Amino acid sequence: MSMSERLSQQQIHGVSAQDHSNILAGNFSVAGNISIAENKYYTASNSEDPQTLEQTASACRNALFLTDPAVDRETLTTTKGARVAGTCEWITRHDTYHHWLRGDTHLLWISGGPGKGKTMMSIFLTEELERHTASIDSAWLAFFFCSSQDERRNTGVAVLRGLVCQIITKRPQLVKHASQYFETPERKEQTLSSLETLWVIFSKLIADAELGTMFCVLDGLDECHEDTLRSLVPRIVDLLSCQGSTQDLARKKIAFKLAIVSREIPGLQKCTRLRLDPDNDEKVASDIERVVTTKVNELSHIPGFDGTLRKAVETTLLKRAEGTFLWVGFAVHELSQEKTCSGILKALEGLPSGLSAIYSRMLLHIPVEWREINQAILRWVTMAARPLQLQELAAAIVVQPFSSQLTTDQTIRDAIAMCGPLLKVQKPEQEVILVHQSARDYLLRKEEDIDAVLEAYRIRPQNTHLEILQSSLNCVMQSGFQHKVVNLKSGSLSQESPLLRYAALHWPEHARSCATLDTDFLRSLKHFLETQHTVRRH
């Protein structure tokens, strides 16, 4: 038997190591650097080299990262406007909140209906808890803002990736609970898409004593996909033991306090709950009054808008708001378009009560010649898998400028402006989004509208998914994929449709969302769906 054969058959057992040491065993050769030829056995040190630890933590963070919660919060503040002084502060004096903050409650559910100021409350809580934890040793805050319009923030996987990423950023030594799930490219890929695997990691992280006391605010969980709620909510409830004893949580060594701010979510009803409505209607009404006073004061530049008229406008707005901040924002937006006191009073008379009524009013005000293009815009913005940029949206609905003097970019901006405050363009990515989740609910309402104009704006999800699927596949079929491999991550797609990146990545999602595809369309795709088609190979 040759030396190499004897080495390849060596038996390795009884290998051990103490802290601060590593053992390598197996066949290896030295050629400048040590390279392991076969088996590698090692014992991780409890006090791992700081540089190695940081490299491991950094690799995990980079893999997990989807979106920066601080940037998301700042974007929301820019979109919704700064909090009016004095609003939301009542919650810091509420007994239920105090018991969660300083007592034995680990899970607090703050619930409220559409337009009740939940997201603004979440922004306030994150800022308040940042101040609170700054004065406490080993205490810190994580937060996450869900959004139905952003695929990076509307699934359980996204939520868990966001929270795990924040924990490892704050406590890099805890990467020991995650690193094994990122050892190979295949395992990393599986981990990043598996709610179950991410939950295992998350559970280990928050049970580790080195975590310290972690406060967490999770806003808009109801905006996540339904399958997310079915999978994630029972796990949260079970882990934080809404009905369990303090001793149970102590045995689990959990120093994790979670506040969920959302609409109604099945499965949370038995948890400690603070209702914005109806239990705290008076406090919410007081906040709305502060907002109305502040917003109406912005009209004081109009000649003749004196104290008497201001008081009359405030009274009318408060009466019709029906306890919703969002309605006030829409109403004041309309009033701000007027230049005279007479115009303000006339506009005020025409303002309907309630969110649904004011959404209908916005759509009815869209000029006839813009209706068709705006219906298409609202369908794409509502049902797209992620927010579309201006150029993508223009390509999706095939915008045609009304004049040679107009650019496509200006035409799509003009069309969006015709929708009034229903749509927002977020900077710097120039993404087009709905102003609020309640606008999406309104557009997706199931009841037929007796008004033909409003009925034309009502969105049928399956039909719209089919429309987006058809446009996406047509875009892919007409692209450079027919002739070569196209790098979708490259910035050099100038010769392609602005919609190509979205179309190539997201058409399967829209296909899955079509319960029954159009038979003729499916037949026409038969050639494309064959595995040997050149476009699919590329």
VEXZA-284568 format. One line per field, with one value per residue (C-alpha): residue number from 1; x, y, z; residue in three letters. Coordinates in Angstrom, 1 decimal. Layout:
residues N
i	(NUM ...)
xx	(X ...)
yy	(Y ...)
zz	(Z ...)
aa	(Ala ...)
END
This chain:
residues 538
i	(1 2 3 4 5 6 7 8 9 10 11 12 13 14 15 16 17 18 19 20 21 22 23 24 25 26 27 28 29 30 31 32 33 34 35 36 37 38 39 40 41 42 43 44 45 46 47 48 49 50 51 52 53 54 55 56 57 58 59 60 61 62 63 64 65 66 67 68 69 70 71 72 73 74 75 76 77 78 79 80 81 82 83 84 85 86 87 88 89 90 91 92 93 94 95 96 97 98 99 100 101 102 103 104 105 106 107 108 109 110 111 112 113 114 115 116 117 118 119 120 121 122 123 124 125 126 127 128 129 130 131 132 133 134 135 136 137 138 139 140 141 142 143 144 145 146 147 148 149 150 151 152 153 154 155 156 157 158 159 160 161 162 163 164 165 166 167 168 169 170 171 172 173 174 175 176 177 178 179 180 181 182 183 184 185 186 187 188 189 190 191 192 193 194 195 196 197 198 199 200 201 202 203 204 205 206 207 208 209 210 211 212 213 214 215 216 217 218 219 220 221 222 223 224 225 226 227 228 229 230 231 232 233 234 235 236 237 238 239 240 241 242 243 244 245 246 247 248 249 250 251 252 253 254 255 256 257 258 259 260 261 262 263 264 265 266 267 268 269 270 271 272 273 274 275 276 277 278 279 280 281 282 283 284 285 286 287 288 289 290 291 292 293 294 295 296 297 298 299 300 301 302 303 304 305 306 307 308 309 310 311 312 313 314 315 316 317 318 319 320 321 322 323 324 325 326 327 328 329 330 331 332 333 334 335 336 337 338 339 340 341 342 343 344 345 346 347 348 349 350 351 352 353 354 355 356 357 358 359 360 361 362 363 364 365 366 367 368 369 370 371 372 373 374 375 376 377 378 379 380 381 382 383 384 385 386 387 388 389 390 391 392 393 394 395 396 397 398 399 400 401 402 403 404 405 406 407 408 409 410 411 412 413 414 415 416 417 418 419 420 421 422 423 424 425 426 427 428 429 430 431 432 433 434 435 436 437 438 439 440 441 442 443 444 445 446 447 448 449 450 451 452 453 454 455 456 457 458 459 460 461 462 463 464 465 466 467 468 469 470 471 472 473 474 475 476 477 478 479 480 481 482 483 484 485 486 487 488 489 490 491 492 493 494 495 496 497 498 499 500 501 502 503 504 505 506 507 508 509 510 511 512 513 514 515 516 517 518 519 520 521 522 523 524 525 526 527 528 529 530 531 532 533 534 535 536 537 538)
xx	(0.0 1.4 1.8 -1.0 -3.3 -2.5 -3.2 -6.5 -7.7 -6.6 -9.2 -9.9 -11.5 -11.2 -10.4 -11.2 -10.2 -10.4 -11.7 -9.4 -8.1 -8.8 -8.0 -7.6 -7.5 -7.3 -5.2 -3.8 -0.9 1.1 1.7 2.1 -1.3 -2.8 -5.5 -7.7 -7.8 -10.4 -11.9 -12.0 -13.0 -13.1 -14.4 -15.6 -14.2 -16.6 -14.5 -14.0 -11.5 -13.3 -12.3 -13.6 -16.8 -17.4 -16.8 -19.3 -21.9 -21.4 -21.9 -25.1 -26.4 -25.7 -27.5 -30.5 -30.8 -33.9 -34.6 -33.4 -36.2 -34.8 -35.1 -38.6 -39.6 -38.2 -40.0 -43.3 -42.7 -42.0 -45.1 -47.5 -46.1 -44.6 -46.5 -48.5 -47.2 -49.1 -50.7 -50.1 -48.5 -51.5 -50.5 -47.4 -49.8 -52.1 -52.0 -51.9 -48.9 -47.2 -47.7 -46.1 -43.2 -42.3 -44.3 -44.5 -46.5 -44.4 -46.8 -49.0 -51.5 -52.5 -55.4 -57.4 -59.5 -58.5 -57.3 -57.1 -53.4 -51.8 -48.7 -48.2 -48.6 -45.9 -43.5 -44.1 -43.5 -40.3 -39.0 -40.2 -38.7 -35.4 -35.3 -36.5 -33.9 -31.0 -31.2 -31.3 -28.2 -28.4 -31.8 -32.4 -35.1 -35.9 -38.8 -40.3 -42.9 -44.9 -46.4 -48.8 -47.3 -43.7 -42.6 -39.6 -42.0 -45.2 -44.3 -43.4 -40.1 -39.4 -40.4 -38.2 -35.3 -35.6 -35.7 -32.9 -30.8 -31.3 -30.4 -27.2 -26.3 -26.8 -25.4 -22.9 -21.8 -25.2 -24.5 -23.5 -27.2 -27.4 -24.1 -24.7 -27.7 -25.5 -22.6 -23.2 -24.8 -27.5 -28.3 -28.2 -30.7 -33.0 -32.7 -33.5 -36.8 -37.9 -40.2 -39.6 -35.8 -35.8 -38.2 -35.8 -33.0 -35.2 -36.4 -32.8 -31.7 -34.4 -33.9 -30.1 -29.3 -26.7 -29.6 -30.4 -33.9 -35.2 -38.2 -39.8 -42.5 -44.1 -46.4 -49.0 -48.7 -52.2 -50.7 -48.7 -50.0 -52.7 -50.5 -48.0 -50.6 -51.6 -48.0 -46.4 -49.1 -49.6 -45.8 -45.6 -48.5 -47.1 -43.6 -44.6 -47.3 -50.2 -52.1 -49.0 -47.4 -44.6 -42.7 -43.0 -41.4 -38.7 -37.8 -37.6 -35.2 -37.1 -36.4 -38.2 -41.2 -43.2 -45.8 -47.9 -49.8 -52.4 -56.0 -57.9 -55.8 -57.3 -55.4 -54.4 -57.8 -56.8 -53.6 -53.1 -54.8 -55.1 -57.8 -57.6 -61.2 -63.7 -62.0 -60.0 -62.2 -62.0 -58.2 -58.1 -60.7 -58.6 -55.6 -57.7 -58.8 -55.1 -54.4 -57.5 -56.4 -52.9 -53.9 -56.7 -54.2 -52.3 -55.2 -54.7 -52.8 -56.1 -57.5 -60.4 -59.8 -60.4 -61.1 -64.9 -64.5 -61.6 -63.7 -66.6 -64.3 -62.7 -66.2 -67.4 -64.2 -64.4 -68.0 -67.4 -64.1 -65.8 -62.7 -60.2 -57.0 -56.8 -60.1 -58.9 -55.8 -57.8 -60.3 -57.6 -55.9 -59.0 -59.5 -55.9 -56.6 -58.9 -57.8 -60.8 -62.9 -66.0 -64.1 -63.2 -66.8 -68.1 -65.6 -66.4 -70.1 -69.2 -67.0 -68.7 -68.2 -66.2 -63.2 -65.1 -67.2 -64.1 -62.3 -65.3 -65.3 -61.6 -62.3 -65.4 -63.3 -60.9 -61.6 -63.2 -60.2 -57.9 -60.2 -58.9 -55.2 -55.9 -57.9 -54.9 -52.5 -54.6 -54.8 -51.1 -50.2 -52.6 -51.8 -48.0 -45.7 -43.6 -43.9 -43.2 -41.0 -42.4 -40.6 -41.8 -45.4 -45.3 -44.1 -46.6 -49.7 -48.0 -48.3 -48.8 -48.1 -51.0 -48.6 -45.2 -44.1 -44.7 -42.4 -43.5 -42.2 -44.3 -47.4 -47.2 -46.6 -49.7 -51.8 -50.8 -51.5 -55.1 -55.6 -55.2 -53.9 -54.8 -51.3 -47.9 -44.5 -41.8 -38.3 -35.5 -36.5 -39.6 -41.8 -45.6 -47.7 -51.2 -51.6 -53.0 -54.0 -57.7 -57.4 -56.4 -59.3 -61.7 -60.4 -60.7 -64.2 -66.3 -69.7 -70.7 -71.1 -74.4 -72.4 -70.9 -67.9 -66.9 -67.6 -65.0 -62.4 -63.3 -60.5 -61.1 -57.9 -57.8 -58.5 -55.8 -53.2 -54.0 -53.5 -50.2 -49.1 -49.9 -48.0 -45.1 -44.7 -45.1 -42.3 -40.0 -40.8 -39.8 -36.6 -33.0 -33.7 -34.5 -30.8 -28.6 -28.5 -29.6 -28.2 -31.2 -29.0 -26.9 -27.6 -27.0 -30.6 -31.1 -32.0 -34.7 -38.1 -38.0 -40.5 -38.3 -36.7 -40.1 -41.6 -38.9 -38.8 -42.5 -44.6 -44.8 -46.4 -49.1 -49.6 -50.1 -52.7 -54.9 -57.4 -58.4 -56.2 -57.7 -57.7 -56.7 -53.9 -52.6 -52.6 -50.6 -48.0 -47.5 -44.4 -42.9 -43.6 -41.7 -38.4 -36.3 -37.6 -34.7 -36.1 -36.5 -33.0 -31.6)
yy	(0.0 3.4 6.3 8.2 5.2 4.8 8.5 8.4 5.6 7.1 7.0 10.1 10.0 11.3 14.9 17.6 21.2 23.8 27.4 29.7 26.9 25.1 21.6 20.5 16.8 15.1 15.1 18.5 19.9 23.1 25.3 28.8 28.6 25.6 24.0 21.2 18.2 16.2 16.3 19.4 19.3 22.4 23.6 27.2 29.4 31.0 34.1 34.0 36.3 39.7 40.1 36.7 37.2 40.5 39.0 36.2 38.6 41.0 38.1 37.1 40.7 41.3 38.1 38.9 42.5 43.6 47.1 49.6 50.2 53.7 54.7 53.2 55.3 58.4 57.7 57.3 60.6 62.4 60.8 61.3 64.5 65.2 64.3 67.2 68.2 66.7 63.8 60.2 61.1 59.9 56.3 56.8 57.4 54.5 51.7 48.9 50.4 50.9 47.3 46.2 48.7 48.0 44.9 41.3 41.6 40.6 41.0 44.1 44.4 48.0 47.8 50.3 50.7 52.3 55.9 55.9 57.0 53.6 54.1 57.6 56.0 53.4 56.1 57.9 54.7 53.9 57.4 57.2 53.8 54.9 57.6 55.1 52.4 54.9 55.3 51.6 49.3 46.4 47.6 48.5 48.8 47.0 47.9 47.0 48.7 46.3 47.5 45.6 47.4 46.3 42.7 43.4 44.2 42.1 38.6 36.7 35.8 39.6 40.4 37.7 38.6 42.2 41.4 38.8 41.3 44.0 41.6 40.4 44.1 45.1 41.9 40.4 37.8 36.1 35.2 31.8 31.0 31.8 31.0 27.3 28.1 30.1 27.6 26.8 28.8 26.2 26.3 30.1 30.3 27.9 29.8 33.2 31.9 29.7 31.1 28.0 28.2 31.9 31.3 28.8 31.3 34.1 32.0 31.1 34.7 36.2 33.4 34.2 36.1 38.2 39.8 42.1 43.6 44.0 46.1 45.7 47.6 45.8 48.1 47.0 43.2 43.0 44.2 41.0 38.1 36.0 32.9 34.9 35.7 32.1 30.9 33.7 34.9 31.5 31.2 34.7 34.0 30.6 32.0 35.0 33.1 35.5 33.1 31.6 32.5 34.8 31.8 30.1 33.1 33.3 29.7 30.5 33.3 35.7 39.4 40.3 42.8 43.1 45.7 44.9 47.8 46.7 46.3 43.2 40.0 36.6 34.8 37.9 38.5 36.8 38.8 42.0 44.6 48.4 49.5 52.9 52.5 52.3 52.1 55.3 57.2 60.3 60.4 59.8 62.5 64.9 64.1 64.7 68.0 69.0 67.9 69.9 73.0 72.8 72.0 74.7 77.2 76.7 78.3 81.6 83.2 83.5 87.1 87.2 83.8 85.1 83.5 83.1 81.4 79.3 78.0 77.1 75.1 73.3 72.4 71.0 69.0 67.4 66.5 64.8 63.1 60.2 59.8 59.3 61.3 60.3 61.9 65.2 65.1 64.6 67.3 69.9 69.0 69.9 73.1 74.2 74.3 77.2 80.9 82.6 82.2 81.7 78.9 77.3 77.3 76.0 73.1 72.4 72.0 69.4 67.2 63.9 62.1 58.9 57.5 55.5 58.6 60.8 58.2 58.1 61.9 61.8 59.3 61.2 64.4 62.8 64.2 61.9 61.9 60.6 57.9 55.0 55.6 56.2 53.0 51.1 53.0 52.1 48.5 48.1 50.1 48.1 44.6 44.8 42.6 45.6 49.4 50.3 53.2 55.9 54.5 51.0 52.1 54.2 51.1 48.8 50.9 51.9 55.7 57.7 61.5 63.6 65.9 65.7 68.5 66.2 63.4 60.0 60.9 64.1 62.3 59.6 62.3 64.3 61.1 60.4 64.0 63.5 60.9 63.6 62.4 58.8 58.2 59.2 59.3 58.3 59.7 58.9 55.8 57.5 54.7 55.1 53.9 54.2 56.8 54.3 50.7 51.9 53.1 49.6 48.2 50.6 49.8 46.0 46.2 43.3 45.0 46.3 50.1 51.5 54.4 53.2 55.5 54.2 50.6 51.0 51.8 48.8 46.2 42.5 40.8 37.8 39.8 42.3 39.5 38.1 41.6 42.0 38.5 39.0 42.3 40.8 37.8 39.9 42.2 39.2 37.6 40.8 41.3 40.4 37.1 35.7 35.9 36.0 35.9 39.3 40.4 41.8 43.2 45.2 48.9 48.5 47.7 50.9 49.0 47.0 48.0 49.6 46.9 44.0 43.5 43.5 41.3 38.6 38.3 38.6 37.0 33.7 35.4 36.8 33.5 31.8 34.4 33.7 31.0 30.4 31.6 32.6 29.4 31.1 33.0 29.9 28.1 30.9 30.5 26.8 27.3 29.7 27.3 24.6 24.2 24.3 27.7 30.1 32.8 30.4 29.1 32.6)
zz	(0.0 -1.0 1.4 -0.3 0.0 3.7 4.3 2.5 4.8 8.1 10.9 12.9 16.4 19.8 18.6 21.1 21.8 24.5 24.1 22.2 20.0 16.7 15.6 12.0 11.2 7.9 4.8 3.9 2.0 2.5 -0.5 0.8 2.5 4.2 2.1 3.4 1.1 2.8 6.4 8.6 12.2 14.4 17.7 17.6 20.3 22.8 22.3 18.6 17.0 16.7 13.0 12.0 14.1 12.3 8.9 9.6 11.0 8.0 5.5 7.2 7.4 3.8 2.8 5.0 4.1 2.1 3.3 5.9 8.5 9.3 5.7 5.5 8.5 7.0 3.7 5.6 7.5 4.2 2.5 5.4 6.8 10.2 13.4 14.7 18.2 21.0 19.0 19.9 23.2 25.2 24.7 26.9 29.8 29.1 31.7 29.1 27.4 30.7 31.7 28.4 28.7 32.4 33.4 32.5 29.2 26.3 23.4 23.0 20.1 19.2 16.8 14.8 11.7 8.4 8.7 12.5 12.6 13.2 11.2 12.7 16.1 15.2 14.0 17.4 19.3 17.6 18.4 21.9 22.5 21.1 23.8 26.4 25.6 25.4 29.2 30.0 29.9 27.4 26.1 22.5 19.8 16.5 14.2 10.9 8.7 6.5 3.2 1.0 -2.0 -1.4 -1.9 0.4 3.3 2.8 3.7 6.9 5.3 4.8 8.4 9.9 7.6 8.7 12.4 12.3 10.3 12.9 15.8 14.2 13.4 17.1 18.6 16.1 18.6 18.3 14.6 16.1 16.0 12.2 10.6 10.1 7.9 5.5 5.1 1.5 -1.4 -1.6 2.1 2.1 -0.7 1.1 4.4 2.8 1.4 4.3 7.0 9.0 9.0 9.7 12.6 14.1 13.9 15.3 18.2 19.2 18.9 21.2 23.8 24.1 27.3 25.4 23.4 26.3 26.6 23.0 22.3 18.8 16.9 14.0 12.0 9.5 9.9 8.4 5.1 4.7 2.5 4.1 4.1 6.1 8.8 9.0 9.5 11.5 13.9 15.7 16.1 17.6 20.0 21.1 21.6 23.6 25.4 25.6 27.8 29.4 32.8 33.5 34.9 31.5 29.7 32.4 31.7 28.0 29.0 26.7 27.2 24.0 24.0 20.8 19.9 16.8 15.4 12.8 11.8 12.9 12.6 13.4 16.2 18.2 19.9 23.2 23.6 25.6 23.4 23.2 20.8 19.1 18.4 19.9 23.4 22.9 20.6 22.8 22.7 18.9 18.5 20.5 18.3 15.2 16.6 16.9 13.3 12.0 13.8 12.5 8.9 8.7 10.0 6.8 5.0 6.9 4.0 2.1 2.4 4.8 6.4 9.9 13.2 12.6 9.2 10.5 13.4 11.0 8.7 11.7 13.1 9.7 9.1 12.6 12.1 8.7 9.5 11.3 13.4 10.6 10.1 6.5 5.6 7.2 5.0 1.8 2.8 3.6 0.3 -1.6 0.4 -0.2 -4.0 -3.4 -3.6 -1.9 1.1 -1.1 -2.9 0.4 1.6 -1.7 -1.7 2.0 1.2 -1.5 0.7 1.6 4.9 5.0 3.1 0.5 -0.5 -0.8 -2.9 -5.2 -5.4 -6.5 -9.3 -10.5 -10.8 -13.3 -16.8 -19.3 -21.6 -18.8 -17.5 -19.6 -18.9 -15.2 -14.9 -16.3 -13.9 -10.9 -11.9 -12.3 -9.2 -7.1 -8.3 -9.2 -7.1 -6.1 -6.6 -10.2 -11.2 -13.5 -16.6 -15.9 -15.4 -18.6 -20.5 -18.8 -19.9 -23.2 -22.6 -25.8 -25.4 -26.6 -28.4 -30.0 -27.6 -24.6 -23.4 -22.2 -18.7 -18.6 -19.9 -17.2 -14.5 -15.8 -15.7 -12.1 -11.1 -12.5 -9.8 -7.2 -3.8 -4.5 -5.9 -4.6 -6.4 -3.9 -4.2 -5.0 -6.9 -8.4 -7.4 -7.8 -4.9 -3.5 -0.8 1.8 2.3 2.4 -1.2 -2.2 -0.3 -2.0 -5.5 -4.8 -3.3 -4.3 -4.4 -7.9 -8.1 -9.5 -11.0 -14.3 -14.1 -10.6 -11.7 -14.4 -11.8 -9.6 -10.0 -10.6 -9.2 -11.5 -14.6 -13.7 -13.0 -16.4 -18.0 -16.3 -17.2 -20.9 -21.0 -19.1 -21.3 -24.5 -23.1 -22.5 -25.9 -27.7 -25.7 -26.3 -24.5 -27.9 -28.9 -25.8 -22.1 -20.6 -17.3 -15.5 -12.7 -15.1 -15.6 -19.3 -20.4 -22.3 -25.5 -23.7 -22.5 -19.0 -18.0 -18.8 -15.4 -13.7 -16.4 -16.4 -12.6 -11.7 -14.5 -12.6 -9.6 -11.8 -13.5 -10.2 -9.3 -12.3 -11.2 -14.9 -17.7 -21.0 -23.1 -26.3 -24.6 -22.9 -26.2 -27.8 -25.0 -25.6 -27.6 -25.0 -22.1 -23.8 -22.0 -25.2 -26.2 -26.8 -24.6 -21.6 -22.1 -21.9)
aa	(Met Ser Met Ser Glu Arg Leu Ser Gln Gln Gln Ile His Gly Val Ser Ala Gln Asp His Ser Asn Ile Leu Ala Gly Asn Phe Ser Val Ala Gly Asn Ile Ser Ile Ala Glu Asn Lys Tyr Tyr Thr Ala Ser Asn Ser Glu Asp Pro Gln Thr Leu Glu Gln Thr Ala Ser Ala Cys Arg Asn Ala Leu Phe Leu Thr Asp Pro Ala Val Asp Arg Glu Thr Leu Thr Thr Thr Lys Gly Ala Arg Val Ala Gly Thr Cys Glu Trp Ile Thr Arg His Asp Thr Tyr His His Trp Leu Arg Gly Asp Thr His Leu Leu Trp Ile Ser Gly Gly Pro Gly Lys Gly Lys Thr Met Met Ser Ile Phe Leu Thr Glu Glu Leu Glu Arg His Thr Ala Ser Ile Asp Ser Ala Trp Leu Ala Phe Phe Phe Cys Ser Ser Gln Asp Glu Arg Arg Asn Thr Gly Val Ala Val Leu Arg Gly Leu Val Cys Gln Ile Ile Thr Lys Arg Pro Gln Leu Val Lys His Ala Ser Gln Tyr Phe Glu Thr Pro Glu Arg Lys Glu Gln Thr Leu Ser Ser Leu Glu Thr Leu Trp Val Ile Phe Ser Lys Leu Ile Ala Asp Ala Glu Leu Gly Thr Met Phe Cys Val Leu Asp Gly Leu Asp Glu Cys His Glu Asp Thr Leu Arg Ser Leu Val Pro Arg Ile Val Asp Leu Leu Ser Cys Gln Gly Ser Thr Gln Asp Leu Ala Arg Lys Lys Ile Ala Phe Lys Leu Ala Ile Val Ser Arg Glu Ile Pro Gly Leu Gln Lys Cys Thr Arg Leu Arg Leu Asp Pro Asp Asn Asp Glu Lys Val Ala Ser Asp Ile Glu Arg Val Val Thr Thr Lys Val Asn Glu Leu Ser His Ile Pro Gly Phe Asp Gly Thr Leu Arg Lys Ala Val Glu Thr Thr Leu Leu Lys Arg Ala Glu Gly Thr Phe Leu Trp Val Gly Phe Ala Val His Glu Leu Ser Gln Glu Lys Thr Cys Ser Gly Ile Leu Lys Ala Leu Glu Gly Leu Pro Ser Gly Leu Ser Ala Ile Tyr Ser Arg Met Leu Leu His Ile Pro Val Glu Trp Arg Glu Ile Asn Gln Ala Ile Leu Arg Trp Val Thr Met Ala Ala Arg Pro Leu Gln Leu Gln Glu Leu Ala Ala Ala Ile Val Val Gln Pro Phe Ser Ser Gln Leu Thr Thr Asp Gln Thr Ile Arg Asp Ala Ile Ala Met Cys Gly Pro Leu Leu Lys Val Gln Lys Pro Glu Gln Glu Val Ile Leu Val His Gln Ser Ala Arg Asp Tyr Leu Leu Arg Lys Glu Glu Asp Ile Asp Ala Val Leu Glu Ala Tyr Arg Ile Arg Pro Gln Asn Thr His Leu Glu Ile Leu Gln Ser Ser Leu Asn Cys Val Met Gln Ser Gly Phe Gln His Lys Val Val Asn Leu Lys Ser Gly Ser Leu Ser Gln Glu Ser Pro Leu Leu Arg Tyr Ala Ala Leu His Trp Pro Glu His Ala Arg Ser Cys Ala Thr Leu Asp Thr Asp Phe Leu Arg Ser Leu Lys His Phe Leu Glu Thr Gln His Thr Val Arg Arg His)
END
